């Protein structure tokens, strides 16, 4: 639930996954409702280019 600047995202995730079990760990991406789709795709692209292959989007179910 912590905002991470885009330029710090890949290095931070690599450090976390290497400390745990390696690049096979699933990464969950959750964006604020105000985030533009293009920004989400930019994040997904950076993760993919960095070698993360198990990336999932977290969605919220509308209770209304």
C-alpha angles and dihedrals in degrees: 000000000000122000112236122195111245094241091056097045102086097042091048094048092046090052091049096046094045090051090052117034111316138264095321092081117114116248118209118206119201122176133191114254088248094061114107119239091240090059091052090050091049089055092047090049093051092049091049093047089051091058102261106141101170103066122150134182118232113220133186121229114232107240093196 
